[in-house]
């Protein structure tokens, strides 16, 4: 992995959360300090407050001004530099690629990295799905990861391994991270089979990601044709959608999908296509959405006028709240 990513050393991790949190803990040495990231970042929203718990770090979550990804214009005024005792100095900038399936432009990453390193800050990448970026942009991992001091890569998401992530970076950092992995309870003697699974996934499944991206774009196009609002486009393996413009909600869709002859088990607004997703499954979902849209239309549903809706910032990642079982 070190050779593949252009880094000095690598370390197997049981999960992406462990990989991210151990990387941050290794970089952060003497508080007070802060970590700057996108407000949607996994390290901020979905790792149980680990940055505060494990590292005692404040997190500075920034909303991208372009609505897609952070740029230097977002980072520079929000990073805490200097010695004002009222603030926790920024020591790490953590980016994510992909984030919600969207690709972070490399030129903006480089600009942020050059600025960060000129101020002595470290750069970490949550690259759980970086494989998708490499395929979609036809860019080598070495080039994509060069701006970062440390990178976390996941074997179990896009690549389909049963478990595992990898942290790569300078040898000195990885040696210290190995110590923290043991301290956090993540050291294992039995990693041979897990590493073999990761190696198989990387060798045999990486080549399938191009097909995954094409299938995701087919899913997006089908939803748009039905009249669904696409809230985040299919740049790689994810598409986010809002079914309310055709009179549907996530619970109704999930309930009917679970009753298909080949049942589909759905969450909320996020649809993720992976190497085991068949074209038939996408066709079944689109056929169901079209059928449901016709049903509510016949029942008298009138599409709301979008001009009457207030323009407010909304999280595109909406989780379905299942109705309680009253039986």
N, C-alpha and C positions, 0 to 999 in steps of 0.2 A: 504493500500500500504506500509506503514511503516513496518507493521508486516511481509508482504510478502517479502520485500527486506532486512529486518534485520537492518533498520535504525530507528532513534528515531521519525522522523516526516515526513510528506509528504504535498505537496501543489499542488492543481490542477492548471494547466496552459492552456491557450488557444491554444498554439502551442509549438512545439519543439524548435523553434528559441527563443521564449520568455523564455522557461525553461532554455536553455543553457545560454542565455545572462544575465538573472537575476542571475543565479548561479555564473557566472564570476563576475558580478558587486558586488555581496555579498562578495565574497572572496577577491576582490581587494580593498584595503582601502586607501592607500596613494601612489600616483605615485611619481617617475616613476616605471613602472613594465612591465613585458612581460608575455605572455602565450605561452607555447611551445606545438605544435601539429603536426600531420601528415600534409604534404602539400596538401593532398586531403580532409582534414577534413571539415565537414559541417560548423563549426564555422568560418573557414577561408575563404572558397570559396562561400558559399551559404547563408550567413546571412547578406548580404549588408554592410559589414564592421562594423557590430555592436560592435565588441570588441573595436575598436578604437572610435566609436561614443559614445557609452554608458559608457564605462569604461576608455577611454583614454589609452588603453593598446596597446603596440606593440605586434605583433604576430610573433613568430618564427616558420615558416613552414619548417618541416624537411622531406627530401626524405628518405624513408627506404632503407638501404643498401641492404637488401635482396629482395627488390621489392614487398614485401607483407605487412609487418607490422613493426612498430618501435620496437626496442629492446633497452636495456640499453646502448648498445654500440653506438647507435644513439643519445640517449638522453643525456648521461653524458657529452660528449664534446661540445654539443650545448646549454645546459642550461647555463644561465648567473648567476653566483654566485659571491660573493665578492662585493667590494665597488668602483670599477673603474667607475668614473663619466661619462665615454663615453658610457656606456651601460645601458639598462633598465633591472634591475634584474628580473630573472624568479621567479614568485610567484605561478603560477599554471601550472600544466601539464594536458592537456586535451586530453584524448584518445577517440576512437570511436569504438564501437563493436555492430553490424557488421559495417565494412566500405566497401562500394560498394559490400555488400553481403558476404564479407569474414570474417572469424572468427579470432579474435585476441587470440593467445594462452595464456591461463591463467598463465602459468609459467613466461612468459615474462611480463605480467601485474604486477604480484607480485614482480618481480625483480625491475621494474621501480618504483613501489609504495614504496617499502622498502627504495630504494635509495632516492626518493623524500622526504619522511617523515623524513628521517635521516638528511635532510638539511632544514627542516622546510617548505617545499613546499606543496601546496594543490594538491589533485588529483580530477579531475572532469571527469565523463564519459558521453559522448553523447551515451546513450544506447537506442536510438529510436527503434532499432530492436533487443534489447537484448533477447527478447522472443525467437527469432530464434536460438540464441546461446544455450539457456537453453534446447530447444528441441533437437537440433542436437548433443549436447555434453552430454545430460542427466545429467546436472549439475544444482543445485538449484540456484535461483536468489540470495539468501543470500550469497552463496559461490562466485558467479561471481562478486558480487558488494562489497564484503568485503574490497578490496584494495582501495576503493574510498571514499572520503569525501562527495561528492555530486554526484547524478546520475539523468539524465533526461531520462524518459521512455515515449514512445509514444503509445497512445491508437488507433490512427487512421491509422497507416500504416499496419503492419502485422496483427493486431487484427481486423481491419475493423470498428472501431467506427467512427461516423461521425465527431468527433472533439475531441481534447484534448490531453494533455500530463501531466506528473506528475514529480515534482522535489522532491527528497527525500534526507535526510541528517540529521545532528545533529539538535536538537530542536532550539538551538541558531541561527544557520544559516537559518533555515526555517522561524523562526520568523522575521528575518531581510529581507529575501527574500519576505515575504508577504508584507512588507512595500514597497519594490521596485516594486513588481507587481502592487500595487496601483498607485505608482508614474508613472510607464510606461503606465498606462491606461488599465491594464489587470484585474483589480478587477471587479467581477461580482456578482450580487445578485441572478442571475438566473441559477446557476450552477447545480441545482438539477437534471434536465433532462439530462444535459451533463454528469454528474457523473454517472447517472443510465445507460446511453448508454455505458460508459466506463466499468462499472461493468458487463454489459451483454456481451460485447465483450471479456473481460478477462475470464469470466465464460464459455462461449459457443464456442468461436473461437480459443482459445489457442490450443485446442486439434487438430485443423485442420492443424496446421503448418507442421506436419510430412508429410502429404499428399502433401502439397505445395512443400516441398523440393524434394520429389520423382518426382513430375511433372517437376520441374526445371531441374533435372538431365536428365529426358527424353528429354526435349527440347535441352539441351546441346549435348547429344549423337546424336540426330537427325541432328543438325546443323553440327557437326563434320563429320558425314557420308556423308553429301552433299558436304563437302569440304571447309566449312566456317572456318576462323581462330577464335578460342576462345581466347579472350584477357584477360578475367578473368573468372575463372572457377566457376561452380555452387556449392558453399559450403553451401548455404542456399536457398534463394529465388530469386537470381539474376544471370544472365549470360550476359557477355559482348561479342560482336562479331564484326568481321570485314568481310564484304561480298566481299571485293575487290579481294581476291584470286579466286573467281568464276565469276568475271566480273560484279559485281552488286554494286550499291550504295544505300544509305538509302532512297533517294527520290524515286527511281524506285520501291523499295520494298514497301514503304508506299503507293505509288500511286495505285499499283495493289491490295494491301491488302484492301484498302478502297472500292474496287469494288467487293469484294467477296459477295456471297449471305448473309453471316453473316459477315459484314464488321469488319476488324481489324484496329484500329487506332494506328499507330506506331510512335515512336520518332526516336532516333538515335541508338547508339550502345548498350544501356542498355535495357535489357528485364527483366521485373519484373513479377514474378508469385505471385498471392495472393489468398486468400480464395475464391474469386468469379471467378477465372480463371478455365474454364472447360478443360477437356482433349481434347474435340472436338476442342476447340480454338487452342490448341497447335498442334493438328494434321493438322488443316487447314493451319496454318502458315508454318509448315514443308513441306506440300504438295505444297504450293505456292513457297517456296524457291527452292524446287527440280524442279518444272516446269520452273521457271525463269532461273535456272542454265542450264537446257537443252536448253532453247531458245538461250542464249548467246553462248553456245557451238556450236550449229548448225550454228550460225551466224559467226563463225570463231574465237571466243575468244581463246587466248592461255594464259595459266596461266603463270604469270611472274616468273622468276628465283629468289627465295628469297636470293640467295647468292650475288646478285647485289645490294640489298637494304642496305643503310647505317643504322648502328645500333645507333639510337638516342632515347632519352627518349620521349615517347609519352603518352599523356593523353588518357586512354582507354575510358573515358566518352565523346563520340562525339555526339553532338546534331545535329539533322537534321535541316537544314535550308530550309524551304519550298520555292519552286519557287513562285515568285510573280504572282498573277492572272492578266493576260493581257486582260481579257474580258472587 
